Amino acid sequence: MAQVKRIRRKVNGIILLDKPKGFSSNAALQKVRWLLNAEKAGHTGSLDPLATGVLPLCFGEATKFSQYLLDADKGYETLMQLGVTTTTADAEGEVIERKPVNVQGADIEALLPQFRGDIKQIPPMYSALKRDGQPLYKLARAGEVVEREPRDVTISHLELLSCEAEVARLAVDCSKGTYIRTLVEDIGHLLGCGAHVAELRRTKAGPFNLTQTVTLEELEAVHADGGNEAVDRFLQPVDSGLEHWPLLQFSEHSAFYWLQGQAVRAPDAPKFGMVRVQDHNGRFIGIGEVSEDGRIAPRRLIRAE
């Protein structure tokens, strides 16, 4: 019997998932996409399977703006296991070395200032960064170690939350591309006992935080009761990840030409930067950039169905 092709729905918006431990970001995305029966989907940057927490999932028109969430600052809480270093710098790796721990909270506090602000990090071998088309983690699994260039990252907030026995908990706010595993490993190295990430939870992604998230179990329960469309209640607006941007409302005339790809003028426009744009009915129609002549040039458009 021929298999009936599943017809997917046009679904637009963002679901803020509290990613469960053990799921890759893509596996979590595909599960939620199936629950929604959504036609188009994408996530906004990978979380390791070990990690939990805020994972914005974009559907339909929201995928056009996922890059801006990918580039956004993130927040984390991590449990640092002292005295043990691993191949991956987290609990999923093989133990390389064990050392006795004689560390107090004050010892960690004394080191934190050198990791705040603009710093350089050497990405771990167990990462998705590519060398000659191959992800570094594949080379690492084959026993290869290659030189990695230090990368500039920014840690805007770094706080010791607790330190008991051989574990310490840190809160971190940081820029895109920051590796918490590297941060923990570097702190452990300076302490002289080594360390790895035992737990990692993302608390923030751009404008979103944990209080706004929904669990996979909650989504599955709603789907079991009401099907695909019942899950729609958890969708945030397409532009919810950009709500900190200035908002302009165009006249009907301006919106028409702007949606044809033409730059237009708008009252109260900022002098520079990116803006969100609504039409005369208050419908979000895309994002634009203020050009040197003061007009708003379209960058990503949403057209009516």
Secondary structure, DSSP 8 states (H G I E B T S, - for coil): --------B---EEEEEEE-TT--HHHHHHHHHHHHTBSSEEESS---TT-EEEEEEEEGGGGGGHHHHHTS-EEEEEEEEETEEESSSBTTS-EEEE------HHHHHHHGGGGSEEEEE---SSSS-EETTEEHHHHHHTT-------EEEEEEEEEEEEEETTEEEEEEEE-TT--HHHHHHHHHHHHTS-EEEEEEEEEEETTEEGGG-B-HHHHHHHHHHH-GGGGGGG-B-TTGGGTTS-EEE--HHHHHHHTTT--B--TT--SSEEEEEE-TTS-EEEEEEE-TTS-EEEEEE----
